[in-house]
Amino acid sequence: MEWDVERFGAIERWTILGEPRRNSLSVALLRELLDHQARAAADKGLRVVIVTGAGTKAFCAGADLKERARMDEGAVAGFHKTIRAAFDGFEAMPQPVIAALNGAALGGGLELALACDLRIAAEGAEVALPEVGLGIIPGAGGTQRLPRMVGVARAKELILTARRVSAAEALAMGLVGQVVAQDQLAAAALALAERVARNAPVSLRQAKRAVDRGLALPLGEALDLENRLYQACIPTADRQEALQAFAEKRAPVFKGE
Ligand code: COA
């Protein structure tokens, strides 16, 4: 078992169980992740997922370089396909996903976090895309998702220097939304998840899609997409519930339909 899955009501926390190898990404770990994503997509009661790593040293140290050293070129290409599917899988999930960076997020580890919807980091966590120093390039979304998140100039600086960035600097550039003390990370990630989970599930799914897919489109098409995704919220019982709750001055109780 490569992942530990814990349930807190409508929230799940998925923890990478690879502390001795700094939670680096093996083929088995990615395959198990794909299974969890498929299971989550079918789970109507699940509203938010938190992804984190075991221990305090690393969130994820990227590809498992020891496994990589034993791979031939064909196997490396196969790994690359699997990692792409697994990271795109976070975007395809209907639920928002929060990356809780409990330590270093390097290479594929940072790319994993970039594929999530929200990021929160412990004070000591560092992030980097060190690939150009290893004779490759960030190949699991880093060259595309990082510039969309922090801008082209900053992304090129981080990618071309391969330098490590502190949690405070990552916060300043908008790469993470919140930095907390290491011993507060689990609670802060759960609090953030609860804040998200109390909103209407259909709205969360449509809003996530609108942002992710709209960014890839010219503005006019993106606004058409937003309109289509909005329309899908109109017939929901949850929209009626929100109006009723407002009139009755109480918190809405959403059912996801
Ligand atoms: N793949 C496989 N094993 C890894 C690994 C990786 N990506 N990163 C670390 N490990 C292993 C080390 O080889 C070491 O194993 P050992 O105990 O058998 O020697 C163990 O994890 C601990 O590593 P260490 O460097 O001593 O831990 P640390 O806590 O001091 O530092 C990191 C943690 C993540 C900062 C550091 O290990 C690191 O920089 N790793 C390489 C990251 C990297 O370049 N990833 C590739 C991106 S493309």
py3Dmol code that shows the C-alpha trace and the ligand (Angstrom):
import py3Dmol

protein = """\
ATOM      1  CA  MET A   1       0.000   0.000   0.000  1.00  0.00           C
ATOM      2  CA  GLU A   2       1.496   3.313  -1.141  1.00  0.00           C
ATOM      3  CA  TRP A   3      -1.215   5.660   0.184  1.00  0.00           C
ATOM      4  CA  ASP A   4      -3.017   5.964   3.498  1.00  0.00           C
ATOM      5  CA  VAL A   5      -6.627   7.126   3.140  1.00  0.00           C
ATOM      6  CA  GLU A   6      -8.434   8.672   6.130  1.00  0.00           C
ATOM      7  CA  ARG A   7     -12.008   9.926   6.177  1.00  0.00           C
ATOM      8  CA  PHE A   8     -13.268  12.948   8.134  1.00  0.00           C
ATOM      9  CA  GLY A   9     -16.972  13.223   7.278  1.00  0.00           C
ATOM     10  CA  ALA A  10     -17.129  14.551   3.699  1.00  0.00           C
ATOM     11  CA  ILE A  11     -13.331  15.008   3.524  1.00  0.00           C
ATOM     12  CA  GLU A  12     -10.600  12.496   2.727  1.00  0.00           C
ATOM     13  CA  ARG A  13      -6.898  12.858   3.435  1.00  0.00           C
ATOM     14  CA  TRP A  14      -4.595  10.883   1.154  1.00  0.00           C
ATOM     15  CA  THR A  15      -1.077  10.523   2.573  1.00  0.00           C
ATOM     16  CA  ILE A  16       1.902   9.240   0.590  1.00  0.00           C
ATOM     17  CA  LEU A  17       3.481   6.464   2.664  1.00  0.00           C
ATOM     18  CA  GLY A  18       7.067   6.660   1.450  1.00  0.00           C
ATOM     19  CA  GLU A  19       8.944   8.534   4.141  1.00  0.00           C
ATOM     20  CA  PRO A  20      12.217   6.554   3.820  1.00  0.00           C
ATOM     21  CA  ARG A  21      12.417   7.511   0.133  1.00  0.00           C
ATOM     22  CA  ARG A  22      11.003  10.983   0.834  1.00  0.00           C
ATOM     23  CA  ASN A  23       7.599  10.134  -0.631  1.00  0.00           C
ATOM     24  CA  SER A  24       9.048   9.936  -4.132  1.00  0.00           C
ATOM     25  CA  LEU A  25       6.811   8.692  -6.932  1.00  0.00           C
ATOM     26  CA  SER A  26       7.067   5.063  -7.994  1.00  0.00           C
ATOM     27  CA  VAL A  27       4.994   3.396 -10.711  1.00  0.00           C
ATOM     28  CA  ALA A  28       3.036   1.466  -8.060  1.00  0.00           C
ATOM     29  CA  LEU A  29       2.283   4.681  -6.164  1.00  0.00           C
ATOM     30  CA  LEU A  30       0.954   6.402  -9.291  1.00  0.00           C
ATOM     31  CA  ARG A  31      -1.205   3.411 -10.242  1.00  0.00           C
ATOM     32  CA  GLU A  32      -2.722   3.351  -6.765  1.00  0.00           C
ATOM     33  CA  LEU A  33      -3.343   7.101  -7.031  1.00  0.00           C
ATOM     34  CA  LEU A  34      -5.267   6.560 -10.287  1.00  0.00           C
ATOM     35  CA  ASP A  35      -7.436   3.984  -8.464  1.00  0.00           C
ATOM     36  CA  HIS A  36      -8.174   6.427  -5.625  1.00  0.00           C
ATOM     37  CA  GLN A  37      -9.077   9.153  -8.105  1.00  0.00           C
ATOM     38  CA  ALA A  38     -11.526   6.827  -9.903  1.00  0.00           C
ATOM     39  CA  ARG A  39     -13.056   5.787  -6.577  1.00  0.00           C
ATOM     40  CA  ALA A  40     -13.378   9.440  -5.472  1.00  0.00           C
ATOM     41  CA  ALA A  41     -15.056  10.481  -8.715  1.00  0.00           C
ATOM     42  CA  ALA A  42     -17.845   7.973  -8.032  1.00  0.00           C
ATOM     43  CA  ASP A  43     -18.257   8.935  -4.345  1.00  0.00           C
ATOM     44  CA  LYS A  44     -21.084  11.465  -4.083  1.00  0.00           C
ATOM     45  CA  GLY A  45     -20.547  11.949  -0.341  1.00  0.00           C
ATOM     46  CA  LEU A  46     -16.928  13.000  -0.773  1.00  0.00           C
ATOM     47  CA  ARG A  47     -16.587  16.777  -1.110  1.00  0.00           C
ATOM     48  CA  VAL A  48     -12.893  17.627  -0.698  1.00  0.00           C
ATOM     49  CA  VAL A  49      -9.619  15.680  -0.821  1.00  0.00           C
ATOM     50  CA  ILE A  50      -6.382  16.645   0.945  1.00  0.00           C
ATOM     51  CA  VAL A  51      -3.129  15.215  -0.440  1.00  0.00           C
ATOM     52  CA  THR A  52      -0.080  15.204   1.807  1.00  0.00           C
ATOM     53  CA  GLY A  53       3.095  13.243   2.538  1.00  0.00           C
ATOM     54  CA  ALA A  54       4.250  11.215   5.532  1.00  0.00           C
ATOM     55  CA  GLY A  55       6.765  12.819   7.888  1.00  0.00           C
ATOM     56  CA  THR A  56       8.090  16.367   7.921  1.00  0.00           C
ATOM     57  CA  LYS A  57      11.046  16.176   5.512  1.00  0.00           C
ATOM     58  CA  ALA A  58       9.286  15.894   2.182  1.00  0.00           C
ATOM     59  CA  PHE A  59       5.838  16.301   0.698  1.00  0.00           C
ATOM     60  CA  CYS A  60       7.226  14.488  -2.323  1.00  0.00           C
ATOM     61  CA  ALA A  61      10.781  14.377  -3.703  1.00  0.00           C
ATOM     62  CA  GLY A  62       9.637  13.839  -7.304  1.00  0.00           C
ATOM     63  CA  ALA A  63      10.214  10.704  -9.326  1.00  0.00           C
ATOM     64  CA  ASP A  64      11.695   7.736  -7.465  1.00  0.00           C
ATOM     65  CA  LEU A  65      15.223   8.110  -8.813  1.00  0.00           C
ATOM     66  CA  LYS A  66      16.280   4.666  -7.560  1.00  0.00           C
ATOM     67  CA  GLU A  67      13.471   3.010  -9.496  1.00  0.00           C
ATOM     68  CA  ARG A  68      14.292   5.280 -12.457  1.00  0.00           C
ATOM     69  CA  ALA A  69      17.912   4.097 -12.509  1.00  0.00           C
ATOM     70  CA  ARG A  70      16.666   0.551 -13.183  1.00  0.00           C
ATOM     71  CA  MET A  71      14.390   1.589 -16.089  1.00  0.00           C
ATOM     72  CA  ASP A  72      15.210   1.371 -19.776  1.00  0.00           C
ATOM     73  CA  GLU A  73      14.163   4.221 -22.085  1.00  0.00           C
ATOM     74  CA  GLY A  74      10.831   2.563 -22.905  1.00  0.00           C
ATOM     75  CA  ALA A  75       9.998   2.210 -19.232  1.00  0.00           C
ATOM     76  CA  VAL A  76      10.838   5.882 -18.612  1.00  0.00           C
ATOM     77  CA  ALA A  77       8.434   6.879 -21.403  1.00  0.00           C
ATOM     78  CA  GLY A  78       5.774   4.611 -19.842  1.00  0.00           C
ATOM     79  CA  PHE A  79       6.317   6.232 -16.425  1.00  0.00           C
ATOM     80  CA  HIS A  80       5.874   9.610 -18.035  1.00  0.00           C
ATOM     81  CA  LYS A  81       2.477   8.593 -19.457  1.00  0.00           C
ATOM     82  CA  THR A  82       1.338   7.329 -16.065  1.00  0.00           C
ATOM     83  CA  ILE A  83       2.432  10.463 -14.191  1.00  0.00           C
ATOM     84  CA  ARG A  84       0.655  12.634 -16.766  1.00  0.00           C
ATOM     85  CA  ALA A  85      -2.568  10.641 -16.320  1.00  0.00           C
ATOM     86  CA  ALA A  86      -2.295  10.769 -12.532  1.00  0.00           C
ATOM     87  CA  PHE A  87      -1.715  14.534 -12.355  1.00  0.00           C
ATOM     88  CA  ASP A  88      -4.359  15.350 -14.990  1.00  0.00           C
ATOM     89  CA  GLY A  89      -6.541  13.077 -12.855  1.00  0.00           C
ATOM     90  CA  PHE A  90      -6.607  15.672 -10.060  1.00  0.00           C
ATOM     91  CA  GLU A  91      -8.094  18.210 -12.470  1.00  0.00           C
ATOM     92  CA  ALA A  92     -10.607  15.670 -13.750  1.00  0.00           C
ATOM     93  CA  MET A  93     -11.858  14.900 -10.233  1.00  0.00           C
ATOM     94  CA  PRO A  94     -15.171  16.589  -9.426  1.00  0.00           C
ATOM     95  CA  GLN A  95     -13.975  17.485  -5.910  1.00  0.00           C
ATOM     96  CA  PRO A  96     -11.514  20.268  -5.101  1.00  0.00           C
ATOM     97  CA  VAL A  97      -8.132  18.869  -4.062  1.00  0.00           C
ATOM     98  CA  ILE A  98      -5.860  20.583  -1.514  1.00  0.00           C
ATOM     99  CA  ALA A  99      -2.116  19.872  -1.449  1.00  0.00           C
ATOM    100  CA  ALA A 100      -0.768  20.176   2.118  1.00  0.00           C
ATOM    101  CA  LEU A 101       3.003  20.587   1.723  1.00  0.00           C
ATOM    102  CA  ASN A 102       4.463  19.030   4.869  1.00  0.00           C
ATOM    103  CA  GLY A 103       8.025  19.341   3.525  1.00  0.00           C
ATOM    104  CA  ALA A 104       9.994  19.660   0.295  1.00  0.00           C
ATOM    105  CA  ALA A 105       8.030  19.498  -2.955  1.00  0.00           C
ATOM    106  CA  LEU A 106      10.618  18.912  -5.665  1.00  0.00           C
ATOM    107  CA  GLY A 107      10.257  18.160  -9.363  1.00  0.00           C
ATOM    108  CA  GLY A 108       7.283  15.855  -9.802  1.00  0.00           C
ATOM    109  CA  GLY A 109       6.387  16.599  -6.180  1.00  0.00           C
ATOM    110  CA  LEU A 110       5.848  20.269  -6.984  1.00  0.00           C
ATOM    111  CA  GLU A 111       4.108  19.326 -10.243  1.00  0.00           C
ATOM    112  CA  LEU A 112       1.719  17.159  -8.221  1.00  0.00           C
ATOM    113  CA  ALA A 113       0.935  20.147  -5.991  1.00  0.00           C
ATOM    114  CA  LEU A 114       0.478  22.401  -9.039  1.00  0.00           C
ATOM    115  CA  ALA A 115      -2.157  19.989 -10.406  1.00  0.00           C
ATOM    116  CA  CYS A 116      -4.186  20.366  -7.185  1.00  0.00           C
ATOM    117  CA  ASP A 117      -6.682  23.186  -6.732  1.00  0.00           C
ATOM    118  CA  LEU A 118      -5.292  24.775  -3.543  1.00  0.00           C
ATOM    119  CA  ARG A 119      -1.939  24.634  -1.763  1.00  0.00           C
ATOM    120  CA  ILE A 120      -1.017  25.179   1.872  1.00  0.00           C
ATOM    121  CA  ALA A 121       2.530  24.758   3.186  1.00  0.00           C
ATOM    122  CA  ALA A 122       4.380  24.184   6.448  1.00  0.00           C
ATOM    123  CA  GLU A 123       6.958  26.872   7.280  1.00  0.00           C
ATOM    124  CA  GLY A 124       9.961  24.678   6.520  1.00  0.00           C
ATOM    125  CA  ALA A 125       8.694  23.384   3.167  1.00  0.00           C
ATOM    126  CA  GLU A 126      10.782  24.218   0.108  1.00  0.00           C
ATOM    127  CA  VAL A 127       9.709  23.901  -3.512  1.00  0.00           C
ATOM    128  CA  ALA A 128      11.724  23.610  -6.719  1.00  0.00           C
ATOM    129  CA  LEU A 129      11.736  22.278 -10.252  1.00  0.00           C
ATOM    130  CA  PRO A 130      15.322  20.908 -10.353  1.00  0.00           C
ATOM    131  CA  GLU A 131      14.910  18.964 -13.623  1.00  0.00           C
ATOM    132  CA  VAL A 132      17.237  20.978 -15.881  1.00  0.00           C
ATOM    133  CA  GLY A 133      20.027  20.082 -13.479  1.00  0.00           C
ATOM    134  CA  LEU A 134      19.209  16.418 -14.064  1.00  0.00           C
ATOM    135  CA  GLY A 135      19.345  16.481 -17.855  1.00  0.00           C
ATOM    136  CA  ILE A 136      15.565  16.597 -18.349  1.00  0.00           C
ATOM    137  CA  ILE A 137      12.832  19.221 -18.161  1.00  0.00           C
ATOM    138  CA  PRO A 138       9.798  19.394 -15.867  1.00  0.00           C
ATOM    139  CA  GLY A 139       7.625  16.938 -17.742  1.00  0.00           C
ATOM    140  CA  ALA A 140       4.571  16.438 -15.576  1.00  0.00           C
ATOM    141  CA  GLY A 141       2.972  19.825 -16.108  1.00  0.00           C
ATOM    142  CA  GLY A 142       5.615  22.090 -14.537  1.00  0.00           C
ATOM    143  CA  THR A 143       6.454  24.141 -17.612  1.00  0.00           C
ATOM    144  CA  GLN A 144       2.753  24.756 -18.244  1.00  0.00           C
ATOM    145  CA  ARG A 145       1.032  24.966 -14.868  1.00  0.00           C
ATOM    146  CA  LEU A 146       3.735  27.020 -13.096  1.00  0.00           C
ATOM    147  CA  PRO A 147       3.669  29.989 -15.554  1.00  0.00           C
ATOM    148  CA  ARG A 148      -0.129  29.975 -15.488  1.00  0.00           C
ATOM    149  CA  MET A 149       0.045  30.242 -11.704  1.00  0.00           C
ATOM    150  CA  VAL A 150       2.923  32.658 -11.046  1.00  0.00           C
ATOM    151  CA  GLY A 151       3.484  34.302 -14.447  1.00  0.00           C
ATOM    152  CA  VAL A 152       5.956  33.595 -17.244  1.00  0.00           C
ATOM    153  CA  ALA A 153       8.915  35.598 -15.871  1.00  0.00           C
ATOM    154  CA  ARG A 154       8.901  33.994 -12.422  1.00  0.00           C
ATOM    155  CA  ALA A 155       8.266  30.531 -13.816  1.00  0.00           C
ATOM    156  CA  LYS A 156      11.191  30.759 -16.232  1.00  0.00           C
ATOM    157  CA  GLU A 157      13.433  32.008 -13.451  1.00  0.00           C
ATOM    158  CA  LEU A 158      12.528  29.042 -11.240  1.00  0.00           C
ATOM    159  CA  ILE A 159      12.733  26.486 -14.050  1.00  0.00           C
ATOM    160  CA  LEU A 160      15.985  27.745 -15.611  1.00  0.00           C
ATOM    161  CA  THR A 161      17.855  28.264 -12.337  1.00  0.00           C
ATOM    162  CA  ALA A 162      16.348  25.133 -10.712  1.00  0.00           C
ATOM    163  CA  ARG A 163      16.728  26.961  -7.401  1.00  0.00           C
ATOM    164  CA  ARG A 164      14.854  26.091  -4.215  1.00  0.00           C
ATOM    165  CA  VAL A 165      12.195  28.502  -3.012  1.00  0.00           C
ATOM    166  CA  SER A 166      11.188  28.837   0.668  1.00  0.00           C
ATOM    167  CA  ALA A 167       7.568  28.559   1.775  1.00  0.00           C
ATOM    168  CA  ALA A 168       7.565  32.313   2.497  1.00  0.00           C
ATOM    169  CA  GLU A 169       8.723  33.119  -1.040  1.00  0.00           C
ATOM    170  CA  ALA A 170       6.234  30.631  -2.498  1.00  0.00           C
ATOM    171  CA  LEU A 171       3.513  32.449  -0.560  1.00  0.00           C
ATOM    172  CA  ALA A 172       4.681  35.849  -1.830  1.00  0.00           C
ATOM    173  CA  MET A 173       4.475  34.670  -5.443  1.00  0.00           C
ATOM    174  CA  GLY A 174       1.044  33.075  -4.986  1.00  0.00           C
ATOM    175  CA  LEU A 175       2.292  29.546  -5.452  1.00  0.00           C
ATOM    176  CA  VAL A 176       0.832  28.571  -2.081  1.00  0.00           C
ATOM    177  CA  GLY A 177      -2.099  30.327  -0.486  1.00  0.00           C
ATOM    178  CA  GLN A 178      -1.144  29.905   3.161  1.00  0.00           C
ATOM    179  CA  VAL A 179       1.928  29.069   5.272  1.00  0.00           C
ATOM    180  CA  VAL A 180       1.538  27.711   8.811  1.00  0.00           C
ATOM    181  CA  ALA A 181       3.762  26.164  11.490  1.00  0.00           C
ATOM    182  CA  GLN A 182       4.582  22.506  10.811  1.00  0.00           C
ATOM    183  CA  ASP A 183       2.525  21.318  13.795  1.00  0.00           C
ATOM    184  CA  GLN A 184      -0.465  23.347  12.591  1.00  0.00           C
ATOM    185  CA  LEU A 185      -0.462  22.059   9.020  1.00  0.00           C
ATOM    186  CA  ALA A 186      -2.844  19.123   9.416  1.00  0.00           C
ATOM    187  CA  ALA A 187      -5.412  21.203  11.302  1.00  0.00           C
ATOM    188  CA  ALA A 188      -5.104  24.157   8.914  1.00  0.00           C
ATOM    189  CA  ALA A 189      -5.528  21.899   5.861  1.00  0.00           C
ATOM    190  CA  LEU A 190      -8.624  20.322   7.424  1.00  0.00           C
ATOM    191  CA  ALA A 191     -10.037  23.762   8.301  1.00  0.00           C
ATOM    192  CA  LEU A 192      -9.522  24.894   4.705  1.00  0.00           C
ATOM    193  CA  ALA A 193     -11.135  21.681   3.437  1.00  0.00           C
ATOM    194  CA  GLU A 194     -14.120  22.216   5.744  1.00  0.00           C
ATOM    195  CA  ARG A 195     -14.482  25.809   4.534  1.00  0.00           C
ATOM    196  CA  VAL A 196     -14.653  24.527   0.938  1.00  0.00           C
ATOM    197  CA  ALA A 197     -16.804  21.480   1.748  1.00  0.00           C
ATOM    198  CA  ARG A 198     -19.647  23.537   3.174  1.00  0.00           C
ATOM    199  CA  ASN A 199     -20.394  24.977  -0.291  1.00  0.00           C
ATOM    200  CA  ALA A 200     -22.696  23.417  -2.886  1.00  0.00           C
ATOM    201  CA  PRO A 201     -21.011  20.364  -4.476  1.00  0.00           C
ATOM    202  CA  VAL A 202     -22.377  20.962  -7.985  1.00  0.00           C
ATOM    203  CA  SER A 203     -21.167  24.579  -7.794  1.00  0.00           C
ATOM    204  CA  LEU A 204     -17.720  23.449  -6.660  1.00  0.00           C
ATOM    205  CA  ARG A 205     -17.454  21.027  -9.555  1.00  0.00           C
ATOM    206  CA  GLN A 206     -18.666  23.545 -12.134  1.00  0.00           C
ATOM    207  CA  ALA A 207     -16.468  26.359 -10.779  1.00  0.00           C
ATOM    208  CA  LYS A 208     -13.361  24.143 -10.801  1.00  0.00           C
ATOM    209  CA  ARG A 209     -14.069  23.150 -14.416  1.00  0.00           C
ATOM    210  CA  ALA A 210     -14.764  26.733 -15.441  1.00  0.00           C
ATOM    211  CA  VAL A 211     -11.384  27.927 -14.172  1.00  0.00           C
ATOM    212  CA  ASP A 212      -9.334  24.949 -15.397  1.00  0.00           C
ATOM    213  CA  ARG A 213     -10.861  24.560 -18.844  1.00  0.00           C
ATOM    214  CA  GLY A 214     -11.522  28.249 -19.409  1.00  0.00           C
ATOM    215  CA  LEU A 215      -7.846  29.123 -18.970  1.00  0.00           C
ATOM    216  CA  ALA A 216      -7.013  27.066 -22.045  1.00  0.00           C
ATOM    217  CA  LEU A 217      -9.509  28.948 -24.238  1.00  0.00           C
ATOM    218  CA  PRO A 218      -9.716  32.380 -25.863  1.00  0.00           C
ATOM    219  CA  LEU A 219     -11.802  34.734 -23.665  1.00  0.00           C
ATOM    220  CA  GLY A 220     -14.993  34.603 -25.755  1.00  0.00           C
ATOM    221  CA  GLU A 221     -15.073  30.806 -25.751  1.00  0.00           C
ATOM    222  CA  ALA A 222     -14.146  30.729 -22.075  1.00  0.00           C
ATOM    223  CA  LEU A 223     -17.089  33.001 -21.235  1.00  0.00           C
ATOM    224  CA  ASP A 224     -19.397  30.716 -23.275  1.00  0.00           C
ATOM    225  CA  LEU A 225     -18.048  27.773 -21.269  1.00  0.00           C
ATOM    226  CA  GLU A 226     -18.655  29.639 -18.008  1.00  0.00           C
ATOM    227  CA  ASN A 227     -22.222  30.271 -19.119  1.00  0.00           C
ATOM    228  CA  ARG A 228     -22.833  26.572 -19.886  1.00  0.00           C
ATOM    229  CA  LEU A 229     -21.386  25.526 -16.535  1.00  0.00           C
ATOM    230  CA  TYR A 230     -23.526  28.148 -14.761  1.00  0.00           C
ATOM    231  CA  GLN A 231     -26.681  26.880 -16.502  1.00  0.00           C
ATOM    232  CA  ALA A 232     -26.116  23.445 -15.003  1.00  0.00           C
ATOM    233  CA  CYS A 233     -26.471  24.945 -11.502  1.00  0.00           C
ATOM    234  CA  ILE A 234     -29.868  26.538 -12.200  1.00  0.00           C
ATOM    235  CA  PRO A 235     -32.068  23.413 -11.926  1.00  0.00           C
ATOM    236  CA  THR A 236     -30.348  22.077  -8.793  1.00  0.00           C
ATOM    237  CA  ALA A 237     -32.192  21.582  -5.511  1.00  0.00           C
ATOM    238  CA  ASP A 238     -29.157  23.062  -3.775  1.00  0.00           C
ATOM    239  CA  ARG A 239     -29.707  26.429  -5.472  1.00  0.00           C
ATOM    240  CA  GLN A 240     -33.297  26.473  -4.135  1.00  0.00           C
ATOM    241  CA  GLU A 241     -32.028  25.396  -0.725  1.00  0.00           C
ATOM    242  CA  ALA A 242     -29.570  28.333  -0.662  1.00  0.00           C
ATOM    243  CA  LEU A 243     -32.376  30.816  -1.429  1.00  0.00           C
ATOM    244  CA  GLN A 244     -34.607  29.271   1.202  1.00  0.00           C
ATOM    245  CA  ALA A 245     -31.808  29.256   3.795  1.00  0.00           C
ATOM    246  CA  PHE A 246     -31.153  32.943   3.064  1.00  0.00           C
ATOM    247  CA  ALA A 247     -34.835  33.778   3.614  1.00  0.00           C
ATOM    248  CA  GLU A 248     -34.877  31.767   6.831  1.00  0.00           C
ATOM    249  CA  LYS A 249     -31.564  33.277   8.048  1.00  0.00           C
ATOM    250  CA  ARG A 250     -29.891  29.862   8.495  1.00  0.00           C
ATOM    251  CA  ALA A 251     -26.952  28.010   6.959  1.00  0.00           C
ATOM    252  CA  PRO A 252     -27.891  25.996   3.851  1.00  0.00           C
ATOM    253  CA  VAL A 253     -27.740  22.195   3.940  1.00  0.00           C
ATOM    254  CA  PHE A 254     -26.507  21.054   0.542  1.00  0.00           C
ATOM    255  CA  LYS A 255     -27.113  17.598  -0.876  1.00  0.00           C
ATOM    256  CA  GLY A 256     -25.133  17.802  -4.103  1.00  0.00           C
ATOM    257  CA  GLU A 257     -28.133  17.665  -6.404  1.00  0.00           C
TER     258      GLU A 257
END
"""
ligand_1 = """\
48
COA
N 13.997 9.111 -5.274
C 14.414 8.058 -4.547
N 14.938 8.182 -3.329
C 15.022 9.428 -2.828
C 14.602 10.568 -3.528
C 14.075 10.369 -4.817
N 13.616 11.383 -5.567
N 14.837 11.662 -2.770
C 15.387 11.211 -1.624
N 15.496 9.864 -1.658
C 16.074 8.979 -0.648
C 17.569 9.189 -0.515
O 18.257 8.519 -1.534
C 17.823 8.638 0.855
O 17.851 7.243 0.765
P 18.940 6.376 1.626
O 18.477 6.542 3.035
O 18.743 5.004 1.088
O 20.260 6.991 1.331
C 16.551 9.035 1.616
O 15.563 9.315 0.628
C 16.721 10.286 2.437
O 17.278 11.281 1.607
P 18.091 12.517 2.197
O 18.578 13.330 1.049
O 19.093 12.031 3.184
O 16.905 13.244 2.988
P 16.788 14.740 3.471
O 15.604 14.756 4.375
O 18.075 15.271 3.962
O 16.402 15.584 2.149
C 15.219 15.949 0.072
C 15.170 15.383 1.502
C 13.900 15.605 -0.586
C 15.364 17.484 0.144
C 16.439 15.345 -0.676
O 16.385 13.944 -0.510
C 16.489 15.627 -2.164
O 16.900 16.704 -2.569
N 16.119 14.610 -2.994
C 16.255 14.654 -4.425
C 15.091 15.402 -5.036
C 15.151 15.419 -6.541
O 16.087 15.921 -7.153
N 14.096 14.847 -7.150
C 14.031 14.671 -8.565
C 13.240 15.696 -9.194
S 13.176 15.456 -10.928
"""
view = py3Dmol.view(width=600, height=400)
view.addModel(protein, "pdb")
view.setStyle({"model": 0}, {"cartoon": {"style": "trace"}})
view.addModel(ligand_1, "xyz")
view.setStyle({"model": 1}, {"stick": {}})
view.zoomTo()
view.show()
